[in-house]
Amino acid sequence: MTQSVVVQVGQCGNQVGCRFWDLALREHAHVNKIGEYDEALSSFFRNVDSRNRACGVGSGIQHLKARAVLVDMEEGVVNEILQGPLREVFDSTQLLTDVSGSGNNWAVGHMTYGSAYREQIVEKLRKAAEHCDCLQCFFLIHSMGGGTGSGLGTRVLSLLEEEFPEVCRIVTSVYPSAEDDVITSPYNSVLAMKELTEHADCVIPVENQSLVDIVSKIKHMSDGGKPGRVIKRDSTIISGEGGLSRAEKPFDAMNNIVANLLLNITSSARFEGSLNMDLNEIAMNLVPFPRLHYLVPSLTPLYTLADVSIPTRRLDQMFSDAFSKDHQLFRCDPKHSLYLACALMVRGNVQVSDLRRNIERLRPSLPFVSWNQEGWKTGLCSVPPVGHSHALLALANNTCVKSRFMELRERFSKLYRKKAHLHHYLNVDGMEQRSFSEALTSLSSLIEEYNDLDATKGKLMHDAARLSIAR
């Protein structure tokens, strides 16, 4: 059995991570009725009870510790987690906090805190790895718009590559919307993207505006009199304090959607299935060129809470939904761009024949590159999300991401042409202006690589020109 470690950096990373651990425990409790520590739990939790007694599925979580490292340069979110119902899940030696924060400045997070806390971060990563019998993957969760998530988050990513070069690095990055209230978020995002492009094996981009739209759509369905939402009174999904003891925070519903994305990605590592997908296979099958590793996620059914009862979607409709813009967590249009590869990760009582039938049904409407017409990767996990009969996550390596990257580049350039706010970054030790030009060049090069592929759309090329591959 393999294990994975989750690294949560910054406010967003820790809030999403907290939701993931909460939901994961609920899923295991639903399956593991007697509460024994088993292989499924060992993939993301370690047992600190020598009697192999269970976990936290029904009888308390004092014997389980998450395979996690929590990092934030402000204390608020981590302290809230430590005062909530999951406080026993996290090993206090695996937490790292400061008090002053990064002030929405990538340079402070990457340069200042990255240098000051380098040894402590490496030590915590090594300790987490030492608790694993067979470490398979690091999951990094962070945001792109602020200072700690973007700056320190990408510094941690480079440390992961440096210390554990053979271990897969899958990054979930939350991108700011165009109307983000952090003025410097375009700087932070573009500077962070250079690091993501160079050091990650896979990046799963999630956009705040997409999350806002999805939450609004779910609320509209509920308010519109359609089969409604039933929230159990003992739910711990709403907040770190558990239950419905206080009002839901503004970002809780959005964070739960991202947590559900992570649950589906990791389901085959946590549960059995007739066609389980190894986490390493995601990068191996979906990333034909090392820099083009941004995978557009879409989820169906859409829900923010595990306790929400929604109408069951027909299986074939679920597959169609997965390729609808309304179900994407990153705003772009894959159907009108070029697919390099696509993964379908299905949970529940679904047969291989169902997968094949739907792929054949959808194939004519989905343009794939000429040299990878069979670029589908499929996975079947027998355990569905709590409260649902089945679920589907699609991960598409598609050239459509370039449209969002072009918009981000334009927002960056508007600031950079005027050198606006640049002094805040250049006053940080180790930060030079060339970092900005290099980050912009990296992003432009990435966009051009997607453009080169798009230019082959519709052409039958038996020997397509290959992009340069880093050696």
N, C-alpha and C positions, 0 to 999 in steps of 0.2 A: 504494500500500500504506500502511495506517495503522499507527501504533505506539501502544503503551500503556506506562505506567510503573507499577511496583509499589512502594508505600510500606509498609515493614514497621516497626511501632512496638512496642517492648516485647519481653519475653522470648518470649511466645507468638507474636506477630507475626513475629519473626525466625526462630523455629524452624519455623513453618509455611511461611514464605517460602522458607527453605532447602530444605525438602522439595519445594516447587513447582519451584524452579529445577533441582534434581536430576532430578526426574521429567520435566520438560520437555526437558532435554537428552537423556535416554534416548529419549523419543518422537521427537525430531528425528533422532537417530542411527539409529533404526530405519527411518525414511523416507528420510533423506538419506544414502545409502550412500557416496557419494563425498566427502562432507564439504565441500560448497561452501556459501559464504555466499549464501543465497537470500532471497526475499521472506518465506518462512515464518519463517525465523530472525530476520529484521529486525523482525518485529512486537514481539518482546520482548528481542532482543539487538542490540547494535551491534558492528560489525566494526572492530577497531583495526589490522588488517593491510591496507595499501594495495594489496596484490596480490590482494585479494578471496579469499584462501585461507581455508579453512574453519575453522572453528570448532573445535568441540570434539567433534565427533562422531566419535570413533575415533582422532584424531591429536593429542589434547590440546586444552585449552580456552584456551590462552594468547592466542588472537586474538579471543576473544569477551568482551564485557562486558555484564552484565545491565542492562537499563533499570530500575534499582532505586535506592531511597534507603533506607538502613538507619539506624534511630534507636533508641537504648536508653539509659536513664540508669544502667545498670549495664554493665560491660564484659564480663562472663562469656560470654554467648551469642555476641556478635559476635566476640570473640576466638577462641572455639571454631570458629566458621565460618571465620575467617581462617587457622586452623591445619589445616583439613580439606581434602578434595579439591576443594572449590569455591572455594578462596581466590583463584584467578586470575580467577574470573568477576566478582568485585565490584571496582569502582573505589574505591580507598582514599579518594578525595576525596568520595565519595558516602556516607561513613559518619559518623555523629555519636554519640558516647558520652560518658557522664559516669561517675563512680565510686560515687556514694552512693545512687542509686536514689530512688524516690518513696515508699517506705515504705507501700505499699498505700493511698495517699492521693491521691484525684482532684485535690484542690486543689494539691498540690505539683506534680503532673505538668502540670496545665492552667495554673495561675497562675505558679508559680515558674519551672519549666523552660520553659514556653511563652513567658514573657516574656524569660527570659535567653537563649534560643537562637532566638528568632524570626527574626532576620536570617540566621543561619546555615542554618536550615531552609529559608527562602524562597530563599536562594542556591542550595542544593542542588537544590531542586525546579525552579528556573529552568534550572539547568545540564542537568538530566535532560531537560527539555522542549526545550531548544535542540538536543539531539542527535537530536530527532525531526523527520522531514520533515512528517508530518501526525499530530499528537498527537490521539488519539481518546478515551482513557480513562485515569483514574487508578484503580488498585486499591489500596485501603487494607486492611491486615490488622492486626488488633489484638484484644486481649481486653478484657472489660468489668469484670472483678472486681478487678484490681490498680490500681496508681496510674499507672504510665507508660502502659500500653496504653489505659486508659480516659481519663485526664486529658490527657496529651500527645497521645495518638492523636486525640482529638476536637479538640484545638487545631490539629493539623496539618490535619484535615478542614476547619476553618473557614478556614485559610490557603489551602487549595486552592481553595475557593469564591471567596475574595477575589482571589487572583492569577490564577486560570484559570476565570472564571465560565462560560465556554462549553464547558468540557471535562467530560465525564461523570464522576461520582464514584460508584464502586461499592465498598461497604464490606463486608468479611467480618468479622463481630463474633462472638467466642467468648464465650458467656454462661456464668457460673458455675452450678454445680448448687446446689440448695437446701442441700446438706450441705457447701458450700464451707468450707474452713478459714480463709479470710480473713473475719474478723468484720465488717469494714466493706464487704464486697463489695456489699451492697444499696445503700448510699450511692453507691459508685462507679458502679454500673450505672445507677441512675436519673439521676444527674447526667450521665452520658455519653449516656443515651438522649435527653435534651432536645437535645443537640447533634446527634445522629444524625438526629433527626426534622426539625431545622431546616436542616441543611447537606448531607445526603447525597441523591443521586438514587435510589439503591437500597441497601438493607441486606439482606444475606443472613445471618440469624442462625443460629448453630450453638451447640448446648448441650453442655456437657461431659458431662452424664449420658447424653445420646443417644450420644455417642462411646464412652463406657464400655460401654454396652449393646451397641453394634454390635461392638466388639472382643471382648466376651465371647461374643457369638453366633458370631462367626467362629472363635474358639478352641474353642467347643463343637462346631462342625461338624468341625473338624480332629481333636479328641480323640475324637469319636464314631465314628471309623472311616470317615467319608465320604471321597470322593476327596480326597486330601490336598494339603498345601502343599509346593511344591518351591521352595526358595530357592537361587538360584545363588550360588556361592561368591564371585563377583567383584562382587556387588551393592554399590552405593553408596547404597542406599535406607535401610539400617538406621540409620546414624548419620553424623554429620558427619565421622567418621574413615574412613568407607568400609568396605566389606566386612563380614565378621563378626568383625572383630578384637577386638571387645569386646561385652559384653552389651547388648542393646537397652535403651534408656532407657525409663522408665515411660510417658512421653507420646509416644514415637516413633510407635507404631501409630495413636494418635489423630490426631497431626499429619499422618500420611500420608493419612488419610481426608479431612481438610480440603484437603490439597494436591490430591488427586484431584478434589475438587469444583471447585477453581480450574482444573485442567487441562481439565475438561469445559466450563466456562464460556468459556474462552479458545480452545478447539479450533478454532472457526470463524474466529477471527482468525489462527490459526497455520497452518491447513491448508485445502486446497480441499474443496469439497463441492457437491453438486447444489442444495442449498438452504441455504446458509450464512446464519447469523443475525448481523447487524451488532451490535456491542456496544451501540451507542446505541439499538438497537431494543428492548433489554430494558426500559429505563425507558419508552420511548415507548409500548410495547404493554401493559406489565404494570402501570403506575402511573396509574390514572385520576384519582387525587387526590394532590396533592403530599406530604401528610404520611403517607399510607397506602402506604408504599413498602417494607414488610418482606415479603420473599419467602421462603417456607418451602422449603428444598431437600430433595430425596430422590434417592438414588443407587442404581443397579443396574447391574451386579452389585456386591455388597459385597465389598471386599477392602481390606487395609491396605497390601499391598506389590505393586508391579508384577510381582514374580516369583512371586506366589502362583498356583498352578494350581488353579482351582476348577471345578466342573461347569458346563458351558455351559448357560445358561438359554434356553429356547425364546423366540422373539421376542415372542410374545403374552404369555407369562408375565412377561417383562421389563417390559412396559407395565403389567401389573397390579401388579407389585412396586413400581413407582414411586409408586403411590397407597396403599401399605401403610404403616402406622405403623412397622413394623420397619425400613423403609429411610429414614426421615426423620432428618435431622440436627438437628431441633428438635422437641421432644416436644409434639405437639398433634394434633388429629384433624380434618383438612380435610374429610373425607367427611361429618361431622356439622355443618359450618359452611358459610359461604357463600363461593364463589369469585368474586373480582372479575375474575381473568384467570389464565391458566396457560400456561407455556412448556414445551415438550418439546424438549430438545436431544439428538439422537441421533447416535451415532458408529458407523461401520462400514458394512458392506454392507447398507443398509436402503433400501427404495424409498419414494417418496412414497405409493404405494398402501398400503404397510404402515402408515404413519402414519395415513392417513385411515381405514383399516379399524379400527384400534385406538381412535381417537378416537370413532368412531361406536359402537363396542362399549362404551366406558366412559362416554360422555356421560350416559346415563340415570341413573347412580348418583352423578353429581357435580353438586350443586346450584350453579348459576351465578346471579348477579344477573339480574333480568328484562331489564335494558337492555343486557346484554352476553352473551347466550347463545352467541354465536360467539367468545367471548374466548379463543381458542387462538392461540398463536404457536409455530411449529415451525421447527426447524433441523436440517439433515442435514450432517454432516461425514463425509467418506469414510474418514478415518483413525481406526481404533479405538485404544483404549489398548493399550500393549504387553502381549502375552500374552492378549488377549481378541479375540473376533470382533466384538463390538459392546458398546455401553454406552449408558445413558440417564440424563440428569439432568433432573429436573422442578423447575421453580420456580413455586410457587403463591402468588399474592397472595390470601390467604384470611383471613377474620375469626377463624379459630381461634387466631391468635397472641395474641389478647387474653387468653386463659386464662393463658398464661405471664406476660404483662405484669401481670395482676391478682395473681398469686402474688408477683411481684417487688415490686409496690407494697405488699403486705401485709408482706413481710419488711422493706422500707424503713420502713414505718410503725411496726412494733414497736420499732425502734431510735429513730426520730425522736420518738415520743411521750414517751420517757424522756430525750430529748436525750443519749442514750448516745454517747460517743466524738465528740461534736460539737466539743468544744474543740480536738481535733487539727486540724480543718479551719479553724475560725475563727481559729486562731493564724497561719494562712498569709496573708501580705500579699495584699490584693485579694479575699479570700474573705469573703462576707457571708452571714448566715443566710438572707436572702431567696433565695439561690441554691437552697437546699434546697426551700423552699416553691414556688418557680417551677418547679423540676424535677418536683416532685410534681404540680403543677397541669397541666403539660405532658403527663405520663404519663396522668393521669386524663382529660384531654381526648381523648387518642389512643384510650383504651379506649372512651370514650363515642361516638366517631365509628364505631368498629367495632360497637358496640351498635346504633347507629342503622341501620346497614346490615343487621345480623342481624335486626332487626325487620321487614324487608321480605321475609324468606325465605318462600317459598311464595305470595307475593302476585304476581299478574300486574299489574304497574304499567307502563302505557305511557309515563308521564312521571314517573319516580321523582324524589322530592325530592333535589336536589343538595346535596352538602356545600359549605360555603364554600370557595372557591378563593383562595389567596393571590395577590395581584396584584403 
